[in-house]
Amino acid sequence: MLYPDEGTSHSEGTLYLVFHVDGQRYALAARDVVEVLPMLEIKPVLAAPEYMKGVFCYRNTPVPVIDFCRLACGRDAIKVMSTRILIINYSCGQAINRRLGLIAEGVTETRKIDEEALRPVAVGDGSGFGHGKYFEDKHGAIHCLDSRRILPTEVHRALFSADSSLEVA
């Protein structure tokens, strides 16, 4: 099987930030990533689900932080040098962009992916990180996540509905 040239330097394709969870590769379009931060002190939220690690102040705005590993595979992210907090623009189809922090492991590379090489994928009800597109190269598949739909519906409601409140411990 022939794979697209990974070493291309021409400007075709979209730049993605790649990270890893349990041997699987995931990616977010770089245009949706506001900043990549080292692990910071995060204030826990009272009675929050396990995947919600808490909130921290990003440029004078409280930002909820989700552990992507906990959400995706039921374990906390391993805290190593390549574990980062990705600050992303999150809209979930709303006109207002919100900031969301995602704790992700193995944040070590970016790569350009030709949009024509992406194939749609939807697992379950198609909400959350089960939705997006995938790309295959000689190292296997990369699941390219849609930042607007990265959270399952129930998680989005818990964080951003009008009646939800983030009470810091």
Rosetta blueprint (number, residue, H / E / L):
1 M L
2 L L
3 Y L
4 P L
5 D L
6 E L
7 G L
8 T L
9 S L
10 H L
11 S L
12 E L
13 G L
14 T E
15 L E
16 Y E
17 L E
18 V E
19 F E
20 H E
21 V E
22 D L
23 G L
24 Q E
25 R E
26 Y E
27 A E
28 L E
29 A E
30 A H
31 R H
32 D H
33 V E
34 V E
35 E E
36 V E
37 L E
38 P E
39 M L
40 L L
41 E L
42 I L
43 K E
44 P L
45 V E
46 L L
47 A L
48 A L
49 P L
50 E L
51 Y L
52 M E
53 K E
54 G E
55 V E
56 F E
57 C E
58 Y E
59 R L
60 N L
61 T E
62 P E
63 V E
64 P E
65 V E
66 I E
67 D E
68 F H
69 C H
70 R H
71 L H
72 A H
73 C H
74 G L
75 R L
76 D L
77 A L
78 I L
79 K L
80 V L
81 M L
82 S L
83 T L
84 R E
85 I E
86 L E
87 I E
88 I E
89 N E
90 Y E
91 S L
92 C L
93 G L
94 Q L
95 A L
96 I L
97 N L
98 R E
99 R E
100 L E
101 G E
102 L E
103 I E
104 A E
105 E E
106 G E
107 V E
108 T E
109 E E
110 T E
111 R E
112 K E
113 I E
114 D L
115 E H
116 E H
117 A H
118 L L
119 R E
120 P E
121 V E
122 A E
123 V L
124 G L
125 D L
126 G L
127 S L
128 G H
129 F H
130 G H
131 H E
132 G E
133 K E
134 Y E
135 F E
136 E E
137 D E
138 K L
139 H L
140 G E
141 A E
142 I E
143 H E
144 C E
145 L E
146 D L
147 S H
148 R H
149 R H
150 I L
151 L L
152 P L
153 T H
154 E H
155 V H
156 H H
157 R H
158 A H
159 L H
160 F H
161 S L
162 A L
163 D L
164 S L
165 S L
166 L L
167 E L
168 V E
169 A L
